[in-house]
Structures are given as C-alpha cells and as structure tokens.
Amino acid sequence: MSNSTGERTSIPVAITIMDREYTVGCEPSEKDDLLEAAATLDRKMREIRGANRMAAVDRVMILAALNCVSEMQALQRQQQGRDAEIARLLTSLNDKLDAHSLQGDLGV
C-alpha cells in the first residue's frame, strides 16, 4: 500500500517471542508472513531452551538464528542444485531439438 506521495505504508504488528512482546513495522501485505515467522522463531527458541529455564534469552536467540541461517543455506544449496539440473536438462533438450531440426533440413 502506498500513501499519496508514493511511499509504502508500514503498520505496527505486535509479536510475542519467548513471552516478550515486540512491536514491528511491516507492509500490510506482509503481516501474515511476519506473524508466521515470529511463531516459528518462538517455537525454535523454546526447543533450544528446552527444560533449561535458566538459559539466557540472548544465547537462545543466537543459537536459533544460527539454526535458521544454516537451514536457509542448506535450502539455497538444494535450489542451486535443482537449478543446475534444470539448466543441464534444457541444454540437452535444445541439443536434441537442434539435431532433429538439422536432420529434417537435410532430408534425413
């Protein structure tokens, strides 16, 4: 959403992570994604903290962030592998089409 000057409109969204409430600004269209991300982060942080209620929140937050980044990097590597495979297959198909077209041009 843009205002009259063409700038994007940010709305305040309340999220709760580890029983602490934070207000974060985001685009109205991004609100659901932000809430889902906050719930996922809260769940991951609670898993890391486990039964150790004395674990420092900042330590738990760093470990959760590292886990999330590690998972994201693994997904990016998987996607790069898929992209490379698709490129290889497309090249192979194009080569076959070119060869078939060439045979047709030669009357073979």
C-alpha positions as CSV (number, residue, x, y, z in Angstrom):
1,M,0.0,0.0,0.0
2,S,1.3,3.4,-0.9
3,N,0.4,6.8,0.5
4,S,-0.3,9.9,-1.6
5,T,3.5,10.5,-2.0
6,G,4.1,7.0,-3.3
7,E,5.8,5.8,-0.2
8,R,5.0,2.4,1.3
9,T,2.8,2.3,4.3
10,S,4.1,0.4,7.4
11,I,1.7,-0.8,10.0
12,P,2.7,-1.8,13.6
13,V,2.3,-5.5,14.3
14,A,2.6,-7.0,17.8
15,I,4.6,-10.3,18.0
16,T,5.4,-12.4,21.0
17,I,8.6,-14.3,21.3
18,M,9.6,-16.2,24.5
19,D,6.8,-14.4,26.4
20,R,8.1,-11.0,25.4
21,E,6.0,-8.7,23.2
22,Y,7.6,-6.7,20.4
23,T,6.1,-4.2,18.0
24,V,7.5,-4.5,14.5
25,G,6.6,-2.4,11.5
26,C,5.8,-4.1,8.2
27,E,3.8,-3.7,5.0
28,P,0.1,-4.7,5.4
29,S,0.6,-7.5,2.8
30,E,3.5,-8.9,4.9
31,K,1.7,-9.1,8.2
32,D,0.7,-12.8,8.0
33,D,4.2,-13.8,6.9
34,L,5.7,-11.8,9.8
35,L,3.3,-13.5,12.3
36,E,4.2,-16.9,11.0
37,A,8.0,-16.1,11.1
38,A,7.6,-14.9,14.7
39,A,5.7,-18.1,15.7
40,T,8.4,-20.2,14.0
41,L,11.2,-18.3,15.8
42,D,9.4,-18.6,19.1
43,R,9.0,-22.4,18.6
44,K,12.6,-22.8,17.7
45,M,13.8,-20.8,20.7
46,R,11.6,-22.8,23.0
47,E,13.0,-26.1,21.6
48,I,16.6,-24.8,22.1
49,R,15.9,-23.7,25.6
50,G,14.1,-26.9,26.4
51,A,13.8,-27.6,30.1
52,N,16.6,-25.2,31.0
53,R,14.6,-22.2,32.1
54,M,17.8,-20.5,33.2
55,A,19.3,-20.3,29.7
56,A,19.9,-16.7,28.8
57,V,17.5,-15.4,26.2
58,D,20.2,-13.8,24.1
59,R,22.1,-17.1,23.9
60,V,19.0,-18.9,22.9
61,M,18.3,-16.2,20.3
62,I,21.8,-16.5,18.8
63,L,21.5,-20.3,18.6
64,A,18.0,-20.1,17.0
65,A,19.3,-17.5,14.5
66,L,22.3,-19.7,13.6
67,N,20.0,-22.7,13.1
68,C,17.7,-20.7,10.9
69,V,20.5,-19.4,8.7
70,S,22.0,-22.9,8.5
71,E,18.7,-24.3,7.3
72,M,18.3,-21.4,4.8
73,Q,21.7,-22.0,3.4
74,A,21.0,-25.8,3.0
75,L,17.8,-24.9,1.1
76,Q,19.7,-22.5,-1.1
77,R,22.2,-25.1,-1.9
78,Q,19.5,-27.6,-2.8
79,Q,17.8,-25.0,-5.0
80,Q,21.1,-24.3,-6.8
81,G,21.5,-28.0,-7.4
82,R,18.0,-28.1,-8.9
83,D,18.6,-25.1,-11.0
84,A,21.8,-26.6,-12.4
85,E,20.0,-29.9,-13.2
86,I,17.2,-28.0,-14.9
87,A,19.8,-26.0,-17.0
88,R,21.5,-29.2,-17.9
89,L,18.2,-30.9,-19.0
90,L,17.2,-27.8,-21.0
91,T,20.6,-27.8,-22.8
92,S,20.2,-31.5,-23.5
93,L,16.7,-31.0,-24.9
94,N,17.8,-28.0,-27.0
95,D,20.7,-30.1,-28.4
96,K,18.3,-32.9,-29.3
97,L,15.8,-30.4,-30.9
98,D,18.7,-28.8,-32.9
99,A,19.9,-32.2,-34.1
100,H,16.3,-33.2,-35.1
101,S,15.8,-29.9,-36.9
102,L,19.1,-30.4,-38.7
103,Q,18.1,-33.9,-39.8
104,G,14.8,-32.5,-41.1
105,D,16.7,-29.8,-43.0
106,L,18.9,-32.4,-44.6
107,G,16.0,-34.6,-45.6
108,V,17.2,-37.4,-43.4
